[in-house]
Amino acid sequence: MASPVDNLHPDIRRIKGDGQQAEDKNQHVEKEGGLSGGERDMAPVTGNSIHRSGSRPQLDLSKAAIQGNFEERDPTILLPNQSDDISHLALDIGGSLIKLVYFSRHEDQSVDDKRKRSMRKRLGFSNGNRRSYPVLGGRLHFVKFETCKINECLDFIHSKQLHRGASNNLPRWHSDGSTNENAIIKATGGGAYKFADLFKERLGVSLDKEDEMDCLVAGANFLLKAIRHEAFTHMEGKKEFVQLDHNELFPYLLVNIGSGVSMIKVDGDGKFQRVSGTNVGGGTYWGLGRLLTKCNSFDELLELTQKGDNSTIDMLVGDIYGGMDYSKIGLSASTIASSFGKTISESKELEDYRPEDISLSLLRMISYNIGQISYLNALRFGLKRIFFGGFFIRGHAYTMDTISFAVHFWSKGEAQAMFLRHEGFLGALGAFMSYEKHGLDYLLAHQLVERFPMGAPYTGGRVHGPPLGDLNEKISWMEKFVQKGTEITAPVPMAPPGTTGLGGFEVPLSKGGTLRSDASALNVGVLHLVPNLEVFPLLADPKTYEPNTIDLSDHRELEYWFTVLSDHLPDLVDKAVASEGGTDDAKRRGDAFARAFSAHLRRLMEEPTAYGKLGLANLLELREECLREFQFFDAYRSIKQRENEASLAVLPDLLLELDSMNEEARLLTLIEGVLAANIFDWGSRACVDLYHKGTIIEIYKMSRNKMQRPWRVDDFDAFRERMLGSGDKKPIPHKRALLFVDNSGADVVLGMLPLARELLRRGTEVVLVGNSLPAINDVTAMELPDIVVEAAKHCDILRRAAEAGGLIVDAMVNSADGSKERSSSVPLMVVENGCGSPCIDLRQVSSELAAAAKDADLVILEGMGRALHTNLNAQFKCDALKLAMVKNQRLAEKLFNGKIYDCVCKYEPSH
């Protein structure tokens, strides 16, 4: 878990506490790869299966059920007959760092109502359809501490009562502070033996030691299968995330570079063998580097490489051939012929060479050799994938570049070195999975959502102290965060005299131009385990599906959208504060949110891949998550209610107007109405400006009057033919339509509801798909039933369909319009989409939506977020209609060579 606050500034340095001096004197490379040095080379080749400890109680899944609220993105799985002592902490204690992986439950509860039960029954969807995961809709946290500050780690465990989860008998809420003498915590690494007595003394728990290599492989397998963009390449300073086919993952070579190097051939879960290794690894680099440069820390040695010139020490091919290439065998003049070779012919002493040049030459020598040996072993076993991890890499850009160059050079471009975002946590994660029932075995990539909250001990490769879990702590952190020009002031949690690092701040100053060795470090967030997310079943090819339309790897695009979000921030803060009554507390939280989100943006501007693969959808969701983190759960609540009421007041007149038309004119008017009503978007600066020029009804009428075909993308004629047919040939109506709705107010009431009514009139079941959580002024699935009920008071078609779909639980009185028109009793239903963003990634949708899609043959995506920013190029197994008004000039130019307020009506028959 990482804090973007410090990460966004590569020049903020760690203030060294008393423990750092001890580290400077006694630091040694942690052994993340098991045996060290030559011991590994002589170790026998073995094949192991990860041991499942029997010391944990079995989970009781009887009467398991989803706990309530589908407004929540990650509902709880309730295990009523399970005792509360589920394993939820594991450790990897190395020589330099302690890595923790711990599980926290998400215990928010809410009600289940008759409407939802009725809808789920109609869809054939019940709790029994779900897999019975031993996961409580929880979160997996990743935390690092320096081993020399192990007492801070123990204080952190105690403060969160994580050791209570290890107790076999006492429930977590037991308050007498005692711990069962049989309580255990899974641990791996040399420190699991070294500090066992300390854990027993301080926490009253025993450390159950797990084999390092078992844990390493188990952790890597889980991450590669469960995290969509876990693996990446790193060449010439550029990161590219790799989409792996999980069915073709095995076999692969895992190269773990600790003190020495282990090379492990992984053939499957629990199936691996150590096939090779070398005693020249991270310990070699740190040991020789310390002797030759007098550096006091591994990070300091790495930092020197950024200003180094290895040509002053290494003998190059050009030195031998008079500055020329040796083209006959494909060696350029800059190729290293002999590491440190130039020092042979020079009458210089050690002090005559720059430490920066020595460090770089040493790094290249070791990295090139590891890369070469790794490729040769991959070639030996016919392996296509090589993953590198371990203490030696630790997110250092030049180290990854050097290893990548070696693999590319020796394989002649046929093989690639790949790295892992969570590589430092492989051992701890594997130890977590060694519990007999850990709940992670069958989770898939679409059931994990990574988020990046403020305040964390692991910031840009540096360790600062415990995570900031309390809201007041987070607000205090953000209030202390200030930037003035190139001078940066940022709070770092430190240990005041007599405390353990759980409170207090000291404020270091540094200049913004300073580089640091871990400037490219990737952030590690919190993994939210959401077992009820599924891949949308109507995607034509989920493997090739890419939700994002805009490529933010283009720095100009990235800068533009960051500017858009930054410019919109003051208005968003005003709305958020107003939604909470404008209290002083709300103002304080609003200011903290603004600082936090700005910190996220600056961090991503510095390192776009810091949080994984970046798309516009990720940016927009990050903003919403940040709002929720500071307890702004629905910033536009009052605005949405006001606009819904105003739109519902004019709906009866619109329906009368539509009913007076023939079906061809009515269909065109309906599509025009959807496009015109989509103008209402508080996320668009151009549209916010319109709100100051008239009422929503005036704006809607103005927008409708300006509807002129042809639109920028105009497939209406094809859609009309599918709906109405041509000549005497009448098409078969669609069986079920999924309507992904966008904004509250006129957009849903005057745009999408009349279109839904037309489909119902033709005998098509309609499912309105709304957000699970609020995002700007988007309508949520929780709000839709009430809107439908109000609309149904003016329309028999909507009333009967709503009754059939369970939206109106008790039969209503005669409709207000007195209409005698007979309508099919096909249902109108509402489901949540599984997300809380203006965009949608169809690789992660709610189980309800996946169930509703089972019989659907028409998908209608409405709005910029769902139909343009994402899914414009998505292909479906069924008919698809994408409708949106373009409310951003840059987007109009980029996608369609058009202009603002252009309209898109894109119809694609089933594939």
C-alpha positions, 0 to 999 in steps of 0.5 A: 500500500503506498501513499501518493503524497510522498511518491509524487515528489521524487526528491522528498527524502527519508528523515533518518531516525535512531534506527537508521543509524543502526541500519547504516552500521549493520545493514545486510541484504535480505534473503528473499530467495531462500539459500544465500550465495554458493549454498544455493548453487549446491542445493539439490534440485527439488520439486515441492508442493506448498504445505497447507497448515492444518493448524487453522480451523475449517471454515463453516460455510453452512447458511452462508449468504450475501450480506445486504446492500448492493449499493455497496461495491463489495458486499459482505459474505456472511458466515453465520456459523463461523467463529471469528478467528479467520487467518488474516496476517502473514509476514516475510521477515527479511534482513532489511525489510519486513513485509506484511500481508493482512486481510481486513473485513468490510463490515458495512451492512444494509437492507435487502428489499422486496424489489430486489428480491423480486427482480433477482427471482425473475432473473433466476438469481439467488445467493445459491448461484454464487460460489461460497468463497471464504472471503468476507468482501474484504481487503488485502493490505500490503505493508512494509517496515524496516527490519531494524525498526521491528518494534514499529511493526509490532506496534502496528500489528497490536494497534490493529489487533491483527494478532487476534485473528491468529487466536484459535479461541478468542474472538477479535472483539474480546477486550481483555488484551490476553492472547491464546498461548496456541495462537500462531501467525504464518511467517517466512524469511530468516527473521521468522527464526530470529525474531520468534521469541520477540513476537511471543514476548510482545504479542503472545503469538508463535510464528509458524515458519513456512519455506521461503521458496514455497511461499515465493512461488505461491505468491507469484502464481497468485499475482500473475493469475489474479492481477490483470496488469501485474507483469510489465516490461521495462526497456529504455526507461519505458514501462509496458504492462503485459496482458497474460493469458492465464491459461498459458501462464505455465511453465515460466522461469522465476528469477529471484535475486536476493543475496544470491540468485535462485532460478525456479522453473514453475510448472503449475500451482505447487509444482516447481523446481529450482533449476539453477542459480548463481552466487553473484547477486544482490549481496555481491553488489552490495558487498563489493559496492560497500567496500569500493564506495564506502556507501552506507546503504543499498539505496545510496549505492543505487542512487550513485548509478544515476550520475555514473559513467561506466566507460571510465572503468569498463573496457569497451569493444571500442577501446580494443578496436580503436573506437570501431564496432566489431561488426563481424560478430555484431558487437557495437563499440559501446559493448562492454568487453570486460567489466572493470577492465580499463583499470588494469592499464591505468596507474590509478588508486581506488580513490582516483575513481568516482564512486558513481562510476564504480557503482554503475559498472558494478551494477551492469556487471552483475545485472548483465550476468544474471540476465544472461544466465536467466535467458540460457536457463529459459532456453534450456527448458524451452520457457517463453516467460521470464519473471524477475523479482527480489530485493536486488530489483526493488523497483529501480529503473536502471536495474530493470533496464540493464536486466532487460537489455541483457535478456534482449541482447542474448536472445536476439530479441526473442525473449523479454524480461518481465517484472512484477508490481508486487514483487516485494510481497511474493513471500508474505503473500505466499505465507498468507496462502499457506493457511489451510483456508485463506480464500484466495485460491479461486479468485480471478482477476475480475474479482479484485479491485486495487485502490490507492488510499492516502497514507501508507508506510510504503511510499516510493520505496521508502518506509515511513511508519504505520498507515493512516487509517483514521480519517482525522489522521488523513486530514491532518496529513493533507493539511500539512502537505504544502508545495511552494514552487520547487520547494516541497514540504511534506509530512513524514510520520516519525517517532517523537521521543518516547513514542513508537512512530504512531503519531507526530510529524516532522517536516523535511525540506528539499529541492524539487530537482533532486533525483532518487534511485526509487523515483520510478517505484510502482505504488502498491495499493489495497486489493479489494476482494469482491467475489460477486464481480464477473466478466460481462458475458456478452463481450464478443472476446473478453481477452482482447477487450480494452475498455479505454478509448483514449490512450493516456500513454501519449503525454499530451493526452495525459496532461490535457485530461489532468488539466481538465480534472484539476480545473473541475476540482474547485466546483466539485469540492463546493458541491461535495461540501454543500452535500454535507450541509456546508459544515466546518467539518465538511469544509475541512474534509473538502480541502483534504480531498482536494489536496489528496486528489491533486497529490494523486494527479501529480504523482501520476503526472510524474509516473503515469504507470505508478498505479498500474496501466492508466486509462481515463476510466481509471482516473475518473474512478480514482477521483470518486474513490478519493471522494468516498475516502474523505466521506463524501458519498454522494456530492450531487445528491441534492442536485440530482433530486431537484433535477429528477423532480423538474424532469418528472413534472414535464414527462406526461406532456412528452409522453402525450407528444410521443404517442401522437406520432407514427412509429417511425417518427416516434423512434427518431424523436426518441433517439433525438430525445436521448441525445438531447437529454445527454447534455446534462452532465455535471462532469463537463465544464461546457455543460456546467456553464450551460446551467447558468443560462437557463432551467434544465427544461429550457436547456433540454428544449434548446438541445432538442431543437438543434438536433439535425441529421446527419449526426457525427456518427449516424447509424440511425437508419440501420437501427430503425430497420432492425426495429421497424423492418422494411416494407412488409417485413416486420422484424422479431422484437428483441427479447431483452434489452440492457439500457446502461443509463447515465445522468440523473434528471432529464437524461434518464427521465426525458431520454432513456425512460421514454426509449425504455417505454418504446421497447416495452411497448414492442414486447421487449423486456427492459433492464435499466443498468445503473451505477452501484455507487454515486459518481458525479450526477450519474443515477444509481441503481438505488435511485432508479426504482423511485424514479420509475415509480413516479414516472409510472403514475403517468403511464400504464405501460411503465406501470405494468412493466414496473409491477411485472419487474417487481419495482412496484411491489404493491399494485398501484391505483388507476394510472393518472392518465386514465389510458386504456391502452393494452400493453404487454406485461413484459417486465421493467427491471433495475440492476446495478452495474458493479461500479462507482465511476462515470465509465465502466469496465465490462470485465468487472460487472455485478453478478446481477448484471451478468445474470440479466445479460444471459437472455439479452440480445440488445445492449444500449450504452448511453453517455460519454463515460460508458459509450465514448470514454470507454466501450466505443470500440467494444464488440458484443455478441448481441446488437449494440447501440451507443448513444452520446452527445460529445461535450468535450472539444478535445474528445470530439476532435480526437475521436471523430474530427468533430466539434463539441455537442456533436452526436453519436448514434453508433449501431452494431449488429450482433457478432 
